[in-house]
């Protein structure tokens, strides 16, 4: 009888039984239930209760760390053959494509409200809908105070564009075996990502503190603020994830991992970061400038 654990005679990698899909799924369910409890209250727990959400988040982070650690171990063992590497690349491309569709939905909503705003006035006089229709008939809605796109938004645009050049520099440096330059470029990219997050947090604080989007004059115009925070906030979350992604790559470089021939983890992080850059350019061009 052939040994079931003998070296396979093919280029595919059959993954060992793993607990991470089940653990991550369960943790994600707990996290989103916790988010509902935090915002609305559920199962007898009051609104504002945060423990369930952060317990689920801790579980998700634990599963991510364990799962990706296993993938790195597989790479070190030589399980990432050329065929497997192609599959990993397809997987990353499809993941980014799915993320693109998230932002397509947000932009679709924003464009629909900004371009066809006059049609919102044609709303039956039912309850408070008439007032809401009047508020949506102009864009930006009446009472909403807009941001100056040529201040903090422009600064963040410059930061992200610069980070795109530094991550490309680091990638090319690694490809030619210049590990010192790769580390330097990657470190600068991570710092720029942190700076972007800090500037955006300051911008959000200014919006909320000054009541620019949510005030008495814009009582029926809250849709603008919701779309703005959903689109820019979701992008900000991607910047945070991308920064962590690149920081892990930097740590692996410091530990002597990755070679000019084998560094898909870094390559995937660079793809993701360029995707984040492009999305921000669309946000800046349309949300801040064109329709602002």
C-alpha positions in Angstrom: 0.0 0.0 0.0 1.4 3.4 -1.0 2.3 5.8 1.8 -0.5 8.4 2.0 2.0 11.0 3.2 4.6 10.3 0.5 5.8 13.2 -1.6 3.1 13.9 -4.3 3.9 13.5 -7.9 2.2 16.8 -9.0 2.8 20.5 -8.6 -0.3 21.1 -6.4 -0.3 21.6 -2.7 -3.0 19.8 -0.7 -3.5 21.9 2.4 -3.4 20.0 5.8 -6.6 20.0 7.9 -6.8 23.5 9.3 -9.0 25.0 12.1 -8.7 28.6 10.8 -11.6 28.7 8.4 -14.0 27.6 11.2 -12.4 29.8 13.9 -12.4 32.9 11.6 -16.0 32.4 10.6 -17.2 32.0 14.2 -15.2 35.0 15.3 -16.6 37.1 12.5 -20.2 36.2 13.4 -19.5 37.2 17.1 -17.8 40.4 15.9 -20.8 41.5 13.8 -23.3 40.6 16.4 -21.2 42.6 18.8 -21.4 45.5 16.4 -25.2 45.4 16.4 -25.2 45.2 20.2 -22.8 48.2 20.4 -25.0 50.3 18.1 -28.5 49.1 18.9 -28.5 46.6 21.8 -29.5 42.9 21.4 -30.1 39.8 23.5 -30.8 41.9 26.6 -27.5 43.7 26.3 -27.8 47.5 26.3 -26.7 49.8 23.5 -23.1 50.8 23.9 -22.0 47.4 25.2 -18.6 46.8 23.5 -17.2 43.6 25.0 -18.8 41.2 22.5 -17.5 43.2 19.5 -14.0 43.4 20.8 -14.0 39.7 21.7 -15.0 38.8 18.2 -12.4 41.2 16.8 -9.7 39.5 18.9 -10.8 36.2 17.5 -10.6 37.4 13.9 -7.1 38.8 14.5 -6.0 35.6 16.2 -7.3 33.6 13.2 -5.6 35.9 10.7 -2.3 35.6 12.5 -2.5 31.8 12.7 -3.7 31.3 9.1 -1.2 33.6 7.5 1.6 32.1 9.7 0.7 28.7 8.3 0.9 30.0 4.7 4.4 31.4 5.4 5.4 28.0 6.9 4.1 26.3 3.7 6.3 28.7 1.6 9.4 27.9 3.7 8.8 24.1 3.2 8.7 24.6 -0.5 5.0 23.9 -0.9 4.5 27.0 -3.0 5.4 25.5 -6.4 5.0 27.6 -9.6 1.5 26.3 -10.0 0.5 27.2 -6.5 2.1 30.6 -6.8 -0.1 31.3 -9.9 -3.1 30.3 -7.8 -2.1 32.7 -5.0 -1.8 35.5 -7.6 -5.2 34.7 -9.0 -6.6 34.7 -5.5 -5.2 38.1 -4.7 -6.4 39.6 -8.0 -9.9 38.3 -7.4 -9.8 39.6 -3.8 -8.9 43.1 -5.0 -11.6 42.9 -7.7 -14.2 42.1 -5.0 -12.9 45.2 -3.0 -13.3 47.3 -6.1 -17.0 46.4 -6.2 -17.5 47.6 -2.7 -16.3 51.1 -3.7 -18.3 50.9 -7.0 -21.4 50.6 -4.8 -20.4 53.7 -2.7 -19.6 55.8 -5.7 -22.8 54.7 -7.4 -24.8 56.0 -4.5 -22.8 59.3 -4.4 -23.1 59.9 -8.1 -26.8 59.1 -8.1 -27.5 61.6 -5.4 -25.1 64.2 -6.9 -26.2 64.0 -10.6 -29.9 63.2 -10.3 -30.6 65.3 -7.2 -33.5 67.3 -8.8 -35.5 64.1 -9.2 -35.5 63.7 -5.4 -37.9 66.6 -5.1 -40.6 64.5 -6.8 -41.6 62.7 -3.6 -45.2 62.2 -2.3 -46.2 64.3 0.7 -46.1 61.4 3.1 -44.9 62.0 6.6 -41.6 63.7 6.7 -40.6 62.6 3.2 -41.5 65.9 1.6 -38.9 67.7 3.8 -36.3 65.0 3.0 -37.0 65.3 -0.7 -36.5 69.1 -0.6 -33.2 68.6 1.3 -32.0 66.1 -1.3 -33.1 68.2 -4.3 -29.9 70.2 -4.1 -26.3 68.8 -3.9 -24.7 69.3 -1.6 -27.8 69.3 0.6 -28.8 72.5 2.2 -27.1 73.1 5.5 -24.1 70.9 4.8 -20.8 72.7 5.1 -18.2 71.3 2.8 -14.4 70.7 3.3 -11.8 72.6 1.4 -10.3 69.9 -0.9 -7.1 71.9 -1.3 -6.1 71.6 2.4 -6.1 68.2 4.3 -7.5 66.2 1.4 -4.8 67.4 -0.9 -2.2 66.7 1.7 -3.4 63.1 2.1 -3.4 62.8 -1.7 0.3 63.8 -1.8 1.1 61.4 1.1 -0.5 58.4 -0.7 1.0 59.2 -4.1 4.4 59.5 -2.4 3.9 56.2 -0.6 3.1 54.5 -4.0 6.5 55.5 -5.2 8.3 54.4 -2.1 6.6 50.9 -2.1 7.5 50.5 -5.8 11.1 51.5 -5.0 11.2 48.9 -2.2 9.8 46.2 -4.5 12.3 46.9 -7.3 15.1 47.0 -4.7 14.2 43.6 -3.4 14.0 42.2 -7.0 17.6 43.2 -7.6 18.8 42.0 -4.2 19.3 45.4 -2.5 17.7 44.5 0.8 18.9 47.6 2.6 17.1 49.9 0.1 14.0 47.6 0.2 13.8 48.0 4.0 14.3 51.7 3.8 11.6 52.2 1.1 9.2 49.9 3.0 9.8 51.7 6.3 9.0 55.0 4.6 5.8 53.6 3.1 4.6 52.3 6.5 5.3 55.7 8.1 3.4 57.5 5.3 0.5 55.1 5.8 0.4 56.0 9.5 0.6 59.7 8.6 -2.3 59.4 6.3 -4.4 57.7 9.0 -3.5 60.5 11.4 -4.4 63.3 9.0 -7.7 61.6 8.2 -8.5 61.2 11.9 -7.8 64.9 12.4 -10.1 65.7 9.5 -12.9 63.5 11.0 -12.5 65.2 14.4 -12.8 68.6 12.7 -16.0 67.6 10.8 -17.6 66.2 14.0 -16.4 69.0 16.3 -17.5 71.8 14.0 -20.8 70.0 13.1 -20.2 70.4 9.4 -22.4 67.6 8.1 -24.8 67.0 11.0 -26.3 70.2 12.3 -29.8 71.8 12.8 -29.7 73.5 9.3 -29.0 70.0 7.7 -31.6 68.1 9.8 -32.9 66.3 6.7 -29.6 66.0 4.9 -27.8 63.3 6.8 -27.4 61.2 3.7 -24.4 63.3 2.6 -22.5 62.7 5.8 -23.4 59.0 5.8 -22.1 58.5 2.3 -19.0 60.6 3.0 -18.0 58.7 6.1 -18.9 55.3 4.6 -16.8 55.9 1.4 -13.8 57.7 3.0 -14.0 55.7 6.2 -14.0 52.3 4.4 -11.0 53.5 2.4 -9.3 54.6 5.6 -9.9 51.1 7.0 -8.1 49.7 3.8 -5.2 52.1 4.4 -4.9 50.7 8.0 -5.0 47.1 6.8 -2.5 47.9 4.0 -0.2 49.6 6.5 -0.3 46.5 8.8 0.3 44.3 5.7 3.4 46.2 4.7 4.6 46.4 8.3 4.5 42.5 8.5 6.5 42.4 5.2 9.0 44.8 6.7 9.3 42.6 9.8 9.9 39.5 7.5 12.6 41.4 5.6 14.3 42.2 8.9 14.2 38.5 9.8 16.0 37.6 6.6 13.0 36.2 4.8 11.9 36.9 1.2 14.4 36.6 -1.7 14.5 38.3 -5.1 13.0 35.1 -6.6 10.4 34.4 -3.9 8.5 37.3 -2.3 4.9 37.1 -3.2 3.8 38.3 0.2 5.5 41.6 -0.5 4.2 41.7 -4.1 0.6 41.1 -2.9 1.0 43.9 -0.3 2.3 46.3 -3.1 -0.7 45.4 -5.3 -3.1 46.1 -2.4 -1.4 49.4 -1.7 -1.6 50.6 -5.3 -5.3 49.7 -5.3 -5.7 51.8 -2.1 -3.9 54.7 -3.9 -6.1 54.5 -7.0 -9.3 54.5 -4.9 -8.2 57.6 -3.0 -7.6 59.4 -6.3 -11.2 58.8 -7.3 -12.4 59.8 -3.8 -10.4 63.0 -4.0 -11.4 63.8 -7.6 -15.1 63.3 -7.1 -16.2 63.4 -3.5 -13.9 66.3 -2.5 -13.4 68.3 -5.7 -16.0 67.7 -8.4 -19.1 67.3 -6.3 -17.8 69.3 -3.4 
